[in-house]
Amino acid sequence: MPIADGYQPPMLTRTMTDAGLRGWHLHLASLASIYLCIALWIRAKTVDQEERGNAERRALFVGLWPPMFWLMGDAVQREERAVLTTLARRGVPLGRSGTRRPWSAITKSK
C-alpha cells in the first residue's frame, strides 16, 4: 500500500511497542527458549525408544524459536530508538524510563 498524505501503514513493531513490549522482553524469551530446547532434548533422552522420536522433534521445533525472538527483539529496539529520537526532536519531555505509549505521544504532539 503506497504512503499518501502522511499515512503510514501499521507495523507489527509499532504495535508491540505500543502494547508495552520491549526488545529486552523478546531477547529474554529467546534465551528462555534455548533453555527450554535443552531441557526438552535432555528429557527426550530419558523416554523409551517409541516416544523418543516425537520428543526429539519437539525439542528441535522449540530450537527454531530463539533466532525469531531475538530478531523480533532487535526490530522492537530499533523502533524504540526511532520513537525516542522523534520525541526528543519534537521537544516532548520524557520521564526517566521514557514513555509508556510513545506513538500516542507523537500523534498528540502534532
N, C-alpha and C positions, 0 to 999 in steps of 0.2 A: 504494500500500500504506500503510495507516494506521500511525502510530508507536504502539506499545503496549509498556508495561513497559520503557521506556528503550531500545528497539530503534531504531536509526537505519539506514535503508536505505543501502547502499553508494553512494557518489557518485564520479563519474569524477575530480573534482578531488582528492578524498582519495586515490584510488588513484594518481594521478600524483604527488602529494606524497610518499606512502609509497614510491614507486618511486625517489625521489631527483630527480625532475624539478622544476625551479624555474621561476618565472614568467619570469625573465630568459632562460632557455633558449628558451622559446617566443617571446619578443619578438625574440630573435636570429634564430630560424627565420623569423619574419615579415619581418625586414629582408633576410635571405638570399633569400627567395622573391621579393622585389621585384627584387633584382639579377638573379636567375635569369630572371625575366619579361623584364626589359630585354635581357638577353643573348640570350634566345630570339627576341625581337622583332627585334633587330638581325640575327641570323642569318637570320631569315625573309626579310629584305630582300636577302640575298645569294644565295638559292637561285633556281632558274629558276621560271618562271611556273607550271608544272604542280604543283610541290611547295609553292608559296608558301601556298596556302590551308590545308593541313594544318599548316604551320609557324606560321602566324599563329594558328590555333585553339589550338595547343599553348601558345603564349605567353599567349593570353587565359585559358586554363584555369589555368595557373600563376598568373596575375594575380589569380585569385579566392582564393588561399590566404592572403595577408597578413592580411586582416581576421580570418579564422578563427583563425590562430595568435595574433594579438595579443589577441583576446578570450579565448582559452583561457589565455594568459599572465596576463591580468588576473584571471581566475577562480582560477587557482592561487595568485596573490599574495594574494588575499582569504582563501583557505584557509590559507595560511601564517600570515598575521596572526592569524586566528582560533585557530590551533593554539598559536602563541606566547603569545597573550593567555591562553588557557586554562591553559597550562603555568605561566605566571607567577602566575596566581591560585591555583593549587594548590601553589605553592612548589617546583616541580620545578626543580632547578638546571640552568641552560642553559650550555653551553660558549660559547666566543667566537663560533662560527659557528652557534649554535642546536643542534638535534638532528638526527640522521640520519633517524630514523623517529619523528616526533613523535606520531603516533596510537598507536603501540605504547606509548610512554611515558605517554600519557594513560590508556590502559586498564590498564596495570600499576600506576599510582599510585592507583587507586580503592581 
